[in-house]
Amino acid sequence: MREYLKQHTNPPVFIGAAVVVLAFLAWGVIAPSNVSSVAGAVNDEITSNFEWLYIFSASVFVIFVLYLMLSRYGSIRLGPNDSTPEYGNLSWFAMLFTAGMGIGLVFYAVSEPVTHFLTPPTGEGGTPEAARNAMMYTFYHWGLHPWAIYIVLGSALGYFSFRRGLPLRPAAALYPLIGDRIYRWPGALVDVLAVFGTLFGLATSLGIGGQQVGAGLNTLFGVPNTTFVQVIIILAITAVAVTSVMLGIDKGIRNLSLANLWLALALMLFVFVFGPTRDLINVLATNVGSYVQELPMLSFETFPNGGEQAQSWQASWTLFYWGWWISWSPFVGMFLARISYGRTLRSFIAGALFAPVGASMVWLTIFGNSALDALLSNSDNPLADAAPEKSIYVLLEQLPVAGFVATIASVVAILVVVLFFATSSDSGSLVVDILTNGGDPNPKWQQRLFWAVLEGLVAAVLLIVGAVSGTSALSALQTASIVAGLPFCIVLILMAIGLSMSVRSEDFQRLRVAEPPPYAGLRAAAQRKAGPNAAVDGSTTEQHVEAEERRDNSTPADT
């Protein structure tokens, strides 16, 4: 066992993270009410004293990545100068979109606009103006900010790992600040925080997915949507993720992501065709215009004079989202870096920022405005009282189609959630294992299996904690995200500083001369992997190097 841990893991990170997570699981099973009270107290402290940090840092990340994209630094490749992308644009987009948004878009596409419409932070609810503001707030939460958070970490890791030959781990992005200490306890601490944030960010998504699948089964078949049923659903779908883990990225995550993308597209087109189609086309432009116009104000709004209602709204929505995105950033950022080898910073940022944001805006408009149109036409519409996890099924039932067609649409919605669930869990287990094995981007499947199972267990325990303590399961999941996101928010700020320091050292006049020979970073990492400290230092494998050599020796036509 000692030899295995030395060869295939970074022992301080692997053992430290595993012990912390297993201890939390034991605490949650033995004393769920105590977990809830402690987490609630920490959450109140964070939302009262650190809301400014969340709001300010998330907005600065948007400015930072746009600057990187538009400046001369955008020409820098995530790899040697002659490297090329490993995945085509469609496969790359499918993987990044399903990993980055996933279950949340299905869960909140109807419920969030409806909630903001009925109970806005300021002003009167239930009016056409409230409907416009509801979509503006929803776009704010699902627009540029989350993807900018992911891109900060993804671009930093891609740059330092594939271009500088450092391990694919968050600590590597702090090399300009702490140097070789990334291989000692400061680096291990950063990686443990990343594992902790990733697991709890994923658990939030998996818990939300379990609630929504349970609501769908209740709508279609009358199955009680209890906490017990939701836990069974989480464990069952974790088994689907385990199958994907066994197949690997190309056969597992890639194929599941593509299937998921096409099913989600079919569901969106169904609602678009049978919903208020003409109005949806018109309102999309209005939604985008309102978002762009109000974004500067929204980005730094903390409602200091908005009263208790506005501040409570921001804690429940904006701070939850920012904490969720930040806790997800090690997972999504590392996964984006892993699949973006060979892309320039400009193409990476543009593709990971504008493509998914544009797709999210279309999705949110079709589902959100269809629901708002129904409420504006009839204030007593069942959507007004629907639980968040059930609202999408209530909307599908109201479309002017035959009953069996609406049932089929609900089944597709459940499948979309299940596949989002599976791809998130599979991608997450890959990333967590990369975090705990020292940066090897091709980890052992047994270790990925271990982390995939652990993700499902954390989500199940959080649901149980919410049920036993008397609070809603959703509230427990939101609290976990906000608490897990705070320490890593500071790490992200340091990563942005480290990346900005390093890109300024690039020689743009004689870039090839300033860089090491092609694949030198990859070769050095592969050689380190073969040595006694491979678990700490390795960043790639000899197969990766050989693939790059074959690509380099091919003719332009072959390439």
C-alpha positions in Angstrom: 0.0 0.0 0.0 2.8 2.4 0.9 4.5 1.8 -2.5 1.2 2.2 -4.4 0.5 5.5 -2.7 4.0 6.7 -3.5 3.7 5.8 -7.2 0.1 6.8 -7.9 -0.8 9.5 -5.5 0.4 12.6 -3.8 0.2 11.1 -0.3 -0.3 14.3 1.8 -3.1 15.5 -0.5 -4.7 12.1 -1.1 -4.7 11.0 2.5 -5.4 14.5 3.9 -8.4 15.0 1.6 -9.8 11.5 2.1 -9.5 11.8 5.9 -11.3 15.2 6.0 -14.1 14.1 3.7 -14.6 10.7 5.5 -14.6 12.5 8.8 -17.3 14.9 7.5 -19.4 11.9 6.3 -19.1 10.3 9.8 -20.1 13.6 11.5 -23.1 14.0 9.2 -24.3 10.4 9.9 -23.7 10.6 13.6 -24.9 14.1 14.4 -26.7 15.7 11.4 -28.4 18.4 13.5 -25.0 19.5 14.9 -23.6 19.7 11.3 -26.5 21.9 10.3 -26.2 24.3 13.2 -22.4 24.7 12.8 -22.7 25.1 9.0 -25.5 27.6 9.5 -23.5 29.7 11.9 -20.5 29.8 9.6 -22.8 30.6 6.7 -24.3 33.6 8.6 -20.8 34.9 9.4 -19.7 34.7 5.8 -22.8 36.3 4.3 -22.6 39.1 6.9 -18.9 39.9 6.8 -17.5 38.6 3.4 -20.2 39.4 0.9 -18.1 42.2 -0.5 -15.3 39.7 -1.2 -17.5 37.5 -3.2 -19.1 40.3 -5.2 -15.9 42.2 -5.8 -13.7 39.3 -6.7 -16.1 37.6 -9.1 -16.5 40.9 -11.0 -12.7 41.5 -11.1 -12.3 38.0 -12.6 -14.6 39.0 -15.5 -12.4 42.1 -16.2 -9.2 40.0 -15.8 -10.1 37.3 -18.4 -11.4 39.8 -20.9 -8.1 41.7 -20.6 -6.2 38.5 -21.2 -8.3 37.7 -24.2 -8.1 41.1 -25.9 -4.4 41.8 -25.1 -1.3 40.4 -26.8 -1.2 37.7 -24.2 -4.1 36.1 -25.9 -1.7 34.6 -28.5 0.0 32.5 -25.9 -0.7 28.8 -26.3 -1.6 26.4 -23.6 1.3 24.2 -24.6 4.3 24.5 -26.9 4.1 27.0 -29.7 3.4 24.4 -32.3 0.8 22.4 -30.3 -2.7 21.9 -31.7 -6.0 21.2 -29.9 -6.8 17.6 -29.0 -10.6 17.8 -29.4 -12.8 19.3 -32.1 -14.8 22.4 -31.3 -18.2 20.5 -30.9 -16.8 17.8 -28.6 -14.8 20.4 -26.7 -17.9 22.7 -26.2 -20.1 19.7 -25.2 -17.7 18.6 -22.5 -17.1 22.1 -21.1 -20.8 23.1 -21.2 -22.1 19.9 -19.5 -19.3 20.0 -16.9 -19.7 23.8 -16.2 -23.4 24.2 -15.9 -25.2 20.9 -16.1 -27.9 20.1 -13.6 -28.3 23.7 -12.3 -29.6 25.1 -15.6 -32.3 22.5 -15.7 -33.2 23.0 -12.1 -33.3 26.8 -12.1 -34.4 27.6 -15.6 -38.0 27.9 -14.6 -37.9 28.3 -10.8 -35.4 31.2 -10.6 -37.2 33.7 -12.9 -40.5 32.8 -11.3 -39.1 33.4 -7.8 -37.5 36.8 -8.8 -40.8 37.7 -10.5 -42.9 37.0 -7.5 -40.5 38.3 -4.8 -37.9 40.6 -6.3 -35.1 42.2 -4.1 -36.6 45.6 -4.6 -39.8 46.9 -6.1 -43.2 45.3 -6.6 -43.5 41.7 -7.7 -45.9 40.3 -10.3 -45.6 43.2 -12.8 -44.2 43.4 -16.4 -41.3 45.4 -14.9 -40.7 42.6 -12.4 -40.7 40.1 -15.2 -38.0 42.0 -17.1 -35.9 42.4 -13.9 -36.3 38.7 -13.1 -34.7 37.6 -16.3 -31.9 40.3 -15.9 -31.1 38.8 -12.4 -31.2 35.3 -13.8 -28.8 36.2 -16.6 -26.5 37.9 -14.1 -26.2 34.7 -12.1 -25.7 32.4 -15.1 -23.8 34.8 -17.5 -20.2 36.0 -17.6 -19.3 35.7 -13.9 -19.4 31.9 -13.4 -17.4 31.2 -16.6 -14.9 33.9 -15.8 -14.3 32.2 -12.4 -13.7 28.9 -14.2 -11.5 30.4 -16.8 -9.1 32.0 -14.2 -8.3 28.6 -12.9 -8.4 26.8 -16.2 -6.1 29.2 -18.0 -3.7 29.3 -15.1 -3.4 25.5 -14.9 -3.2 25.1 -18.7 -0.5 27.7 -18.9 1.7 26.4 -16.1 1.2 22.7 -16.8 1.3 22.5 -20.6 3.6 25.4 -21.3 5.8 25.5 -18.2 6.0 21.8 -17.5 4.5 22.0 -14.0 2.1 19.5 -12.5 -1.6 19.8 -13.4 -2.7 20.9 -9.9 -3.9 24.2 -8.4 -0.8 24.7 -6.4 1.3 24.9 -9.6 -0.5 28.2 -10.5 1.1 29.7 -7.4 4.6 28.9 -8.5 5.5 32.6 -9.3 4.5 33.5 -5.7 5.7 30.6 -3.6 8.2 28.8 -5.8 9.2 25.2 -5.0 7.0 25.4 -1.9 4.2 24.1 -4.2 5.8 20.7 -3.6 5.7 21.0 0.1 2.9 21.7 2.7 1.7 25.1 1.3 1.1 23.4 -2.1 -0.6 20.4 -0.4 -2.9 22.7 1.6 -4.0 24.5 -1.6 -4.7 21.2 -3.3 -6.7 19.9 -0.3 -8.8 23.0 -0.3 -9.4 22.4 -4.0 -10.5 18.8 -3.3 -12.8 19.9 -0.5 -14.4 22.7 -2.5 -14.8 20.4 -5.6 -16.5 17.7 -3.6 -18.9 20.0 -1.9 -19.6 22.0 -5.1 -20.4 18.7 -6.9 -22.4 17.5 -4.0 -24.6 20.6 -4.3 -25.2 19.8 -8.0 -25.8 16.1 -7.3 -28.2 16.9 -4.5 -30.2 19.3 -6.7 -30.2 16.6 -9.4 -31.6 14.0 -7.0 -34.4 16.4 -6.0 -35.3 17.1 -9.6 -35.3 13.5 -10.7 -37.4 12.6 -7.7 -39.9 15.4 -8.6 -40.1 14.0 -12.1 -40.8 10.5 -10.9 -43.4 11.9 -8.6 -45.1 13.8 -11.4 -45.1 10.9 -13.8 -45.5 7.8 -11.6 -46.6 9.2 -8.2 -43.4 8.1 -6.5 -43.1 10.1 -3.2 -40.3 12.6 -3.5 -38.9 12.0 0.0 -35.3 12.4 1.2 -34.9 8.6 1.2 -36.0 8.3 -2.5 -33.6 11.2 -3.4 -30.7 9.4 -1.7 -31.6 6.2 -3.6 -31.6 8.2 -6.8 -28.2 9.7 -6.1 -26.7 6.3 -5.4 -28.3 4.8 -8.5 -27.1 7.6 -10.9 -23.7 7.4 -9.3 -23.6 3.9 -10.6 -24.1 5.3 -14.1 -21.2 7.7 -13.5 -19.1 4.7 -12.4 -19.7 3.1 -15.7 -18.5 6.2 -17.5 -15.4 6.2 -15.2 -14.6 2.7 -16.4 -14.8 3.8 -20.1 -12.5 6.8 -19.8 -12.7 10.4 -21.3 -13.0 9.6 -25.0 -15.5 6.7 -24.7 -17.2 7.8 -21.4 -17.4 11.5 -20.7 -17.2 12.6 -24.4 -20.0 10.4 -25.6 -22.2 11.1 -22.6 -21.7 14.8 -23.0 -22.6 14.7 -26.7 -25.7 12.6 -26.0 -26.7 15.0 -23.2 -26.2 18.1 -25.4 -28.5 16.7 -28.1 -31.2 15.7 -25.7 -31.1 19.1 -24.0 -31.3 20.8 -27.4 -34.3 18.7 -28.3 -36.1 19.6 -25.0 -35.4 23.3 -25.5 -36.7 23.2 -29.1 -39.8 21.4 -28.0 -40.6 24.2 -25.5 -39.7 26.9 -28.0 -42.0 25.4 -30.7 -45.0 24.8 -28.5 -44.5 27.8 -26.2 -45.0 31.5 -27.0 -42.6 31.3 -29.9 -42.9 34.8 -31.4 -42.7 36.4 -28.0 -39.6 34.4 -27.1 -37.8 35.6 -30.1 -38.6 39.2 -29.3 -37.8 39.0 -25.6 -34.4 37.3 -26.1 -33.1 40.6 -27.6 -34.7 42.5 -24.7 -33.1 40.1 -22.1 -29.7 40.4 -23.6 -29.9 44.2 -23.9 -31.1 44.6 -20.3 -28.3 42.3 -19.1 -25.5 44.2 -21.0 -26.9 47.6 -19.9 -27.2 46.7 -16.2 -24.2 44.5 -15.9 -21.8 47.2 -14.6 -24.2 48.2 -11.9 -25.2 44.6 -10.9 -21.6 43.5 -10.8 -20.8 45.6 -7.8 -24.2 45.9 -6.1 -24.4 44.9 -2.4 -27.7 46.6 -1.6 -26.3 48.6 1.4 -29.5 50.7 1.6 -31.8 48.1 0.1 -33.3 46.9 3.4 -33.4 43.4 4.9 -35.3 41.9 2.0 -32.7 42.9 -0.6 -29.8 41.7 1.5 -31.5 38.5 2.3 -32.2 38.0 -1.4 -28.6 38.6 -2.2 -27.4 36.1 0.4 -29.9 33.4 -0.8 -29.1 33.9 -4.5 -26.0 35.9 -5.6 -23.7 34.8 -2.7 -24.9 31.2 -3.0 -24.1 31.2 -6.8 -20.8 32.9 -6.4 -19.8 30.4 -3.6 -21.1 27.5 -5.8 -19.1 28.6 -8.8 -16.0 29.2 -6.8 -16.2 25.8 -5.1 -16.8 24.3 -8.5 -13.9 26.1 -10.1 -11.2 23.5 -9.2 -13.3 20.9 -10.9 -14.4 22.8 -14.0 -11.2 24.8 -14.3 -9.0 21.7 -14.2 -11.3 19.8 -16.5 -11.3 22.7 -19.0 -7.5 22.8 -18.8 -7.3 19.1 -19.3 -9.3 19.2 -22.5 -7.9 22.5 -23.9 -4.3 21.5 -24.6 -2.9 23.4 -27.6 -5.5 26.2 -27.7 -4.4 29.8 -27.4 -5.5 31.8 -24.4 -7.6 33.9 -26.8 -9.5 31.0 -28.3 -9.8 29.2 -24.9 -11.3 32.3 -23.2 -13.5 33.3 -26.1 -14.9 29.7 -26.5 -15.3 29.1 -22.7 -16.8 32.5 -22.0 -19.1 33.5 -24.9 -20.3 30.2 -26.3 -21.7 28.7 -23.1 -23.0 32.1 -22.0 -24.9 32.5 -25.3 -26.3 29.0 -25.1 -27.4 29.6 -21.4 -29.1 32.8 -22.4 -31.2 31.1 -25.1 -32.0 28.2 -22.7 -33.0 30.5 -19.9 -35.1 32.8 -22.1 -37.1 29.8 -23.6 -37.9 28.2 -20.3 -37.9 31.3 -18.0 -40.0 33.6 -20.3 -42.4 30.8 -21.1 -43.1 30.5 -17.4 -43.3 34.3 -16.9 -45.7 34.6 -19.9 -48.0 32.1 -18.2 -47.9 33.9 -14.9 -48.5 37.3 -16.5 -51.6 35.8 -18.2 -52.9 34.2 -15.1 -51.5 35.1 -11.6 -53.1 32.0 -10.2 -51.2 29.7 -12.5 -49.8 26.6 -10.6 -46.3 27.7 -11.4 -46.6 30.4 -8.7 -46.8 27.7 -6.0 -44.6 24.9 -7.6 -41.6 23.7 -5.7 -38.3 24.6 -7.4 -37.5 21.0 -8.3 -41.0 20.5 -9.8 -41.5 23.8 -11.7 -40.1 22.6 -15.0 -42.5 19.6 -15.1 -45.4 22.0 -14.3 -44.4 24.1 -17.3 -44.2 21.1 -19.6 -47.7 20.0 -18.5 -49.1 23.3 -19.5 -47.9 23.4 -23.1 -50.6 23.0 -25.8 -49.8 19.4 -26.7 -51.4 16.0 -26.1 -50.9 14.5 -22.6 -48.7 11.7 -23.8 -46.4 14.2 -25.6 -46.0 16.2 -22.4 -45.2 13.0 -20.6 -42.5 12.1 -23.1 -41.0 15.6 -22.7 -40.9 15.1 -18.9 -39.1 11.8 -19.4 -36.6 13.6 -21.6 -36.1 16.2 -18.9 -35.4 13.5 -16.4 -32.9 11.9 -18.8 -31.2 15.2 -19.3 -30.8 15.6 -15.5 -29.5 12.1 -15.2 -26.9 12.5 -17.9 -25.8 15.9 -16.5 -25.6 14.2 -13.1 -23.4 11.4 -14.6 -21.1 13.6 -16.6 -20.6 16.0 -13.6 -19.8 13.1 -11.3 -17.5 11.4 -13.8 -15.6 14.6 -14.7 -15.4 15.5 -11.1 -13.9 12.2 -10.1 -11.3 12.6 -12.8 -10.4 16.1 -11.6 -10.3 15.1 -7.9 -8.0 12.2 -8.6 -5.7 14.5 -10.7 -5.7 16.8 -7.6 -4.8 14.0 -5.3 -2.3 12.1 -7.5 0.1 14.9 -8.0 -1.1 16.2 -11.3 -1.1 13.1 -13.6 -3.8 13.8 -16.2 -4.3 10.1 -16.9 -5.1 8.7 -13.4 -5.9 5.1 -12.4 -9.5 4.2 -12.8 -9.7 2.6 -9.4 -8.9 5.9 -7.8 -11.5 7.8 -9.9 -14.0 5.1 -8.9 -13.2 5.9 -5.2 -13.8 9.6 -5.6 -17.0 9.1 -7.7 -18.5 7.0 -4.9 -17.4 9.6 -2.3 -19.1 12.4 -4.3 -22.4 10.6 -4.2 -22.1 9.9 -0.5 -21.4 13.5 0.3 -24.5 14.6 -1.6 -26.6 12.0 0.2 -25.3 13.1 3.6 -26.1 16.8 2.9 -29.6 15.9 1.9 -30.0 13.9 5.1 -28.6 16.8 7.2 -31.1 19.1 5.7 -34.0 16.7 6.4 -33.1 15.8 9.9 -32.3 19.4 11.0 -35.7 20.6 9.8 -34.3 23.0 7.2 -34.9 22.4 3.5 -32.5 20.1 1.7 -31.8 22.9 -0.8 -30.8 25.2 2.0 -28.3 22.7 3.3 -26.8 22.4 -0.2 -26.6 26.1 -0.6 -24.9 26.5 2.8 -22.3 23.9 1.9 -21.4 25.8 -1.3 -21.0 29.2 0.3 -18.8 27.8 3.1 -16.6 25.7 0.8 -16.1 28.6 -1.6 -14.7 31.2 0.7 -11.1 29.9 1.2 -10.7 29.0 -2.4 -11.9 32.5 -3.4 -8.6 33.8 -1.9 -6.6 31.1 -3.8 -8.2 32.2 -7.1 -7.1 35.8 -6.5 -3.6 34.6 -5.9 -3.8 32.4 -9.1 -4.8 35.5 -11.2 -1.8 37.4 -9.7 0.6 34.5 -10.5 -0.7 34.1 -14.1 -0.4 37.8 -14.8 3.2 37.8 -13.5 4.2 34.9 -15.7 2.6 36.0 -19.0 4.4 39.3 -18.8 7.7 37.4 -18.9 6.9 36.0 -22.4 9.2 37.3 -25.2 6.7 38.3 -27.9 9.5 39.4 -30.3 11.3 36.1 -30.3 8.7 33.8 -28.8 10.2 30.5 -30.1 13.7 31.4 -28.8 12.3 32.4 -25.4 10.5 29.1 -25.1 12.1 25.7 -24.3 12.4 23.3 -27.3 9.1 21.7 -28.4 7.7 19.3 -25.7 10.6 20.0 -23.3 8.1 20.7 -20.6 6.2 17.5 -21.4 9.4 15.4 -21.6 10.6 16.8 -18.3 7.3 16.0 -16.6 7.3 12.5 -18.0 10.9 12.0 -16.8 9.9 13.2 -13.3 7.0 10.8 -13.4 9.4 7.9 -13.8 11.5 9.0 -10.8 10.9 8.5 -7.1 8.9 11.8 -6.8 6.7 11.0 -9.8 3.5 11.2 -7.7 4.3 14.8 -6.8 6.0 16.2 -9.9 4.5 14.3 -12.9 2.3 16.2 -15.4 2.0 13.9 -18.4 2.9 10.6 -19.8 5.3 9.3 -22.5 2.3 8.5 -24.7 1.4 12.2 -24.7 4.9 13.1 -25.7 4.9 10.5 -28.5 1.6 11.7 -29.8 3.0 15.2 -30.0 6.1 13.9 -31.8 3.9 12.1 -34.4 2.0 15.2 -34.9 5.2 17.2 -35.3 6.6 14.8 -37.9 3.5 14.7 -40.0 3.0 16.7 -43.1 0.8 19.8 -43.1 -1.9 17.7 -45.0 -1.7 15.0 -42.4 -2.1 17.5 -39.6 
